[in-house]
Amino acid sequence: MRTHFIAIGGAAMHNLALALHNKGDQVTGSDDAIFEPSKSRLENKGLLPIEMGWFPEKITPNIDAIILGMHAKADNPELLKALEMGLKIYSYPEFLYEQSKNKTRVVIGGSHGKTTITSMILHVMHYHNIQVDYMVGAQLEGFETMVHLTEENDFIVLEGDEYLSSPIDRRPKFHLYQPNIALLSGIAWDHINVFPTFENYVEQFEIFVNQITKGGILVYNEEDATVKKVAEDSSNTIRKLPYKTPNYSVENGITMLDTPEGAMPIEVFGEHNLNNLSGAKWICQNMGVDEADFYEAIASFKGASKRLEKIAEGIGKVAYKDFAHSPSKVAATTKAVKAQFPERKLVACLELHTYSSLNANFLKQYEGALDAADVAVVFYSPDAVKIKQLSAVSYDQIAKAFKRDDLIIYTNPQEFKEFILKYDFDNSALLLMSSGNYGGLNFDEVKKLIA
């Protein structure tokens, strides 16, 4: 099969390109800019475009499938040529469904937690040498790519993102997968540039639940009131399996999970992660892994990349980075680190980086999100606001939104960097929360401060 990627350099797109290449397909692609690690990974497999840019002459009649990434625009020259020629054009999720029509599709959905839950499931399967196809939104230890496709595997595990599918397909990605087994972890308003009201956002999850195949299974977090309502209100003829946070304790900085065989030490921590673990257990059991085997495997799970990832540890000090950006995830992550290290000063730094977090009307959702921190810092770049073509967000708006008198706010990357590099982290825990990099913060320098 010959496949051409328009915008091959994206995190998801380049992983799919690598997966198809590894499967034996002929893969080509284009992009106007490709950054690391995508660049090196594509180059190592001979898939890096020779020249950056869009080249309609690459679109030829012998291409079996065009895969269109979100980075491309609707007037992309290669896309227009493909449409003119009548070639088959897929969005990323549409193509994954096409590849998995004859498999049991396991889809993990939710505003937060889906990458971690998907990673937990794949860790358990890998530990027990159970072969499955997959797509996950983070690089995992022991896995070469974030996407793996075969002809022979019975199951495919898919992280179900609610964002749009492509520039010409405005459906949420997880609406295209039609799961046989699904999980819903939590619903907290996000992507307000696409879903302008909370009701509109929730509706996407209602559609997702109603698209589970008849006789299928929905595993859902009953501790999330909105998830519980969406699950229980659905008239779809499916089995509904609720889950909740299991009992656990923290002893000398180690989380002990209650199991039928007694308390078991685990690598991950925090109520949010323990809740995710409970959901992953239900999914694994419905994929044929018994409870004892799940616990044996999950004990060694260290977490997904950038999801409460420990980046450095020294005597009396530790640093974590996390992808958290939505208000509910920021609150959960901050509380988790404080609960794990109650005797240490928690310095929590949040970068407002996404469309939602930089929207003046959305900011009030962050009230209380950093309350568990001893020192709370917010960084945002006015340049990022301009790039996203949003109305300017003021210092006072941020201070008012978080409702914390001692909130430290930085808008200058250099000033934020100086704050971090000059801070005394003895008997402290540093938490860096962002989907960006604080305007160019060098994490290796941070590691030297802690280790």
N, C-alpha and C positions, 0 to 999 in steps of 0.2 A: 504494500500500500504506500502511495506517495502522498505526503502531507506537507502543507506549507503553513507556517505560523506568521501571522501579521502581528507584530509586537512580541517577538520571541523572548525578549530579555526580562520579562516580568518574573517575579518569584514563582508564581504558580505555572506560568506559561513555559518557562525554560525547564522546569521539572517534568512537565508533561512531554516536552520535546525529547528530553533525555530518556524518559520511560518508553516512548515509541521507538527511539533509536535502539535501545537495549532489547526491545522486542523483535527487532529486525526490519522495521519499516524504514522507508527512505524519507528523510526529514530535511526540509529547508526552512529558512525564515528570514525576516527582515525586522529592523527596528531603527529608530533615529538616535537612540542612545542606550548603551548597555553597561551596567555597573557591576562591580564585584558583589557577591561571589558568582553571579550568573555568567559574567564574561569568561572567567577561567574555566568554569565547569562546561560551558558550551565549547570553548576552544579545545579542551582536552578530548572531546568526542568528535572534533572536526565539524561542529555545527555553528560556529560563530560566523555571522555574515562577514564577507571580505570587506565590505564598505557599509558605513552607516547611512541610513536613508531609506526611502521608499522607491521601489523600482517596478513599475507595472509590467516590464518585460519578463519579470520572474514568474508572472501568472500565465501558465500555459495549459492547453487542453488536457494534458496527461496527468494533471493533479487530481487526486481522488477526493481530497478534503482540504478545505481552507479552515484554519482555526483562528478566530478573531479575538484578540485580547482587548481588555478595557482601556489600555493605554492608547490604542488607535482611535482616531476620530471617525465620525460617520462619513466624512468626505475623503478618507484615506485613498490615495491613488491606486494602491494595489487592491483595496476592497472594491472600488468602483469598477476596476477591470474584471475582477472575479464575478461581480454582479452582471456585468455586460456579457460575459461569456457563459453565464448560467451555471457556474460551478457550485458544488455543494459547500455552503458556508455554515460552520458550526460555531457557537459560543463554546467557551471552555467547559461549562457544566453539561451542555447539550452533547458534546463529544464524549464526555465521560459516561453519560447515560447510554449512548450508542454502543460503547465498548462493554457495557455491563448489563445489557438487556436480558441475558440468559443466566445471570448470577443472582444470588441473594444479596440485595443491596441494604447495607446497614448505614443509616445516615444520622449523624450527630448534629443537632441544631440547638440554637440558643444564642442570646446576646453575648454571653461570656461563658467560658469554661469548655467550649467545644474543642479547641485545639488540645487542651490538657486531657480531656476524656478520650478523644480519639487516640492520643499518644499512649495513654494508659492501656487501652485495648490492644493496640499494636505491640506494645511492650510485652504484654501477657502472651499474645499469639507467638511472638518471636521467641520468647523464653521457652515455650513448649514446642517450638518448631512446627507450628501450625501455619501452613502457607495460605496467605490471603492477598488479594489485590487491595490497594489503598490509595487514598489521597488525603494528606494532612498538611496543615498550614505552618509547620515548623520542622526544622531539621532535627532528626532523632538519632541518638546514639545507637549504632549498630545498623543503621539504614542508609544506603547510598543516596537515595533520592526521596523526595517528598511525595512522589507518585510512582506506583508500580502496577503494571498491567500485564496480564497473561491471558492465554486462551483457556488454560486448564483449571485455575482456581475457582472454587465454588462461591466464595464470599468476596465482596468488595466492601471496604469500610471507607466512608466518605465524610469528610468534615463539611457540614452543610451551612454555607455562608448565606446570609440573607441579603447581601448587596447585589447590585444589578449584574446581569450576565454578560452583556457586551454593549457597545455603542448603538447597535441596532436591535438589541433584544433587551427590553427594559424589565424583564421578569427577574425576581430574586433568584439567585443560583439554585437554592435548595428546592425551588418549585419544579425543577426539571428532573429530579432524581427518582421520584416515585418509589419511596423506600418500602421494603418488606418488613424491616425492623427499624424503628426510629427512636431517638432520644431527644427530649427537650429539657435543657438544663436551667434556663432562666430567661426572663424577658425584661429588659430595661431599655427604654427608648434610646435609639442611636440612629446614625445616618440621617439626621434631620434635613439634610439637603435633598434627600430623596423621599423620605417619609415625614412630611411636615407636621403631622399630629401623632400623638401617642396611639390613638385609636387606629389610625392608618397603619402604623408599625405593627401593632398587635394582630391586625387582620392578616398580615403575611404569615404569621405562625399558625393562625386558624386554617389558612389554605394548606399549609404544609402538613398539618395533622390530618386534614381531610383527604390528602393525596396518598396517604399510606395505603398500600394495597389491601383489598378486602381480606379479612382473616389474618392480617399482619399484627404487629406488636408495637405499642407505644410505651416506652419507659419514660417517666416524667418526674421531675423534682416537685414533690408535694409541699415543700417548704416555701416555694415561690407562689404567692397568691394568684398572680396573673397566669402562670403556667398551669396551675391546678384548675383554674376556671376554663382555660382554653381546652385542656385535656378532657375534663369532665363534661363540658358542654358539647363536645363533638358527638355527632350521631353516627360517625363512621363505624362500621362493623369490624372492630379491632379489639384485641386484648389490651387492657390498660394496666400497667404495672408501676405503681408509685414507689419512689425511694426518698430517703431522708438522710441527714448527716448521721453517721454511726457514732457510737460512744468512743471516746478516746481521752487520753490524758497526756500531759507534758511533764516529763521528768528529766531534770538537768539538761534542758534544751533539746531533748529527744522526744518525738511524738510516738506514743504507744497506742496502737489501734486495738480495740477490743475485738477478739475473734472467738469462735467456739472452742478453740484450743488454748485460749488465754490471751494476755496482752502481747502484742507483736510490735517491735520497733520498725518504723518505716522512715524513708528518706524525705518524703514531702511533708508539709505541715500547713496548718491553718484550716479553719472551719470550711472555707470555700473549697480547698483541695480535698478535704475528707468527704465533702458532699459529692464532688466530682468522682471520687473513688467509688462511692456507693453506686452511682449510676453506671460506671464502667463495669462493675461487678455483675449487675443485672444483664448488661449487654453480653458480656463474655459467657455467662451461664446460658443465655439463649443461643450462643454460637457453639455450645457443646463443651465448655470448660467448667468443671465442677468447682464448688466453692473453695475447697482445700487447695486445689491447684491454682486458683486465682490468687489466694493469699500468698502462696509460696512465691509466685512470680512478682506480685506487686511490691513485695518487700524491698526489691532492688531498684524500683523505679525512681529516678532522680529528678524527673520533670522534663518538660519540653523546653527547647531553646527560647530564651527571653520570657519564659513564664515562671516568675519567682525563681530566677536562676542565680545561684550563689556565684559571684564573680571573684570574691577574695575573702580570706579569713585570716585573722591574726590573733594574738593573745588579747582577749577582751574586746575584740572588734570584728565586725563582719559586714560585708556589702552584698546587696542583691540588686538585680535589675529585673524589671517586669514590664510587659507590654501594656499594662493597665492604662486605660484612658477614659473609659466611661465612668460616671460617678459611682455606680454600685461596685464596680470592680476596684476602683481606687480605694473605696472604704473597706472592702473585704480584704484587700492585700495589705493595707496599712494595719488593720486590726490583727491580721495573721502574724505579721512580723513582731508586733508589740506583744502578743500573747506568747510567742515563742521565746522572746528575750525580755521578760517583764522588768528585769533589774537594770537593763541598759537604756541609755537615752536613744530614742528613735528619731533619726533625722530623715524625714520623708520629703523627697523632691519630685514634684509633678511637672511635666512639660505639657502645656496645652498646645496640641499639634494638629488634631483632626478638625474637619469641618464643623462637627457638632461642638467640640470643646471651645472653639474660637468664635462661636456664635453668641452674640450678646444676649439673645433671648433664651439660650439654653444654659447659660452659666449658672443660673440659680439652682439648677439640678445638683450642683456640687456642694450645696450647704451640708456641712458636717462630714464631708468625705475625708478630711485630713485630721479629724478630731483625735484620733488615737495616737498621733505623732506628738512627740515632745517639742520638736522643732519642725515647723511646716514651711516648705518653700515651694513657690510656684514660678515657673519660667515660661515665658512665651515670647515669640519673635514677631514684632510688628511687620517684618518682611513676609513672614508666613501668612499673615492676615491679608496682605496685599496680593500675594501670589494666588491665594484662594479667592480673591476678589470679594472679600467680606467687608462689612462695615468695621471700622476701627474699634478695638476693645480697649477701654481705658483701665488704668491702674485702679481707680476707685470702683469700677464695676466688678473687677476681680475680688478686691478686698471685701466688698459688700456681699458678693455671691457666696464666698466661703464662710462668712460670718465668724471670723476668727481675728481678734484684735492684734495678735502677735504674728500674723502671716507675713512672711518675707517674700517679696515679689521682685523678680529680675526680668528685664526686657533686653539686656545686653549680654550676649554670650560670654564675653570676656569677663565681665563682672561676676557672672554665675560661676564660671570656671575658677576664678580667684577665691570665691567663697568656699568652694569644695576643697581646693588644694591647700588652703590655709586653715581649714577647720581642724580642731583637735578631736579625733574620733575615738580616743581612749574610752573604754566602757560604753561604746555606742554601736548602734546598728544603722547602717546607711541603706536607704531604699530609694532607688532611682526608677521612676515610673514614666515611661514614654513610648510612643510608637515612632519617635524620631531620635535625635542624638544631641539635644540641647544646643543646637547651633554649632556643633563640631567638637563636643567634649571627647577627649581621648580617654577611653575606658582603661587603657593600659596604665596611664598615669594615676587613675583612681585606685587601681589594684595595688600599686606600689605604696599608696598611703595606708592601706589596710593590712596587706600581707606582711 
